[in-house]
Amino acid sequence: MTPTDSRTMQRVYLALAVVGYLVPGSLMLAYSVDTGNWLFWADPARTTAELFVNRTSTTFALDLFGTVVVALVWMTHEARRIGLGRVWRFWVLTLVFGLAGTLPLFLYFRERRLAARG
């Protein structure tokens, strides 16, 4: 990959991270204000009840949970492989804000690290 390609991908990943945090984050913020269940963590029983309210939402939730586990395992392995430190930050961001923004943010930092290694 050329340096230009790498910079382009860095910009793409960063833009996707912003969108991935803002779109679901705006809905999460509205929900948090309306219910007091901040970031879905303040009332885990309510969050769980609403998340698994029917088979459709249960299917999506279980699929997302599986994807999150795979992504966190891969991020940890990949960070160690390329020498990207403090991977725990991505775990925290995923658990607090979700995967939609954190995965492209990790890919941005990964791309930067790989470009720096040459």
Secondary structure, DSSP 8 states (H G I E B T S, - for coil): --HHHHHHHHHHHHHHHHHHHHHHHHHHHHHHHHHS-GGGTS-HHHHHHHHTSSHHHHHHHHHHHHHHHHHHHHHHHHHHHHT---THHHHHHHHHH-HHHHHHHHHHHHHHHHHHH-
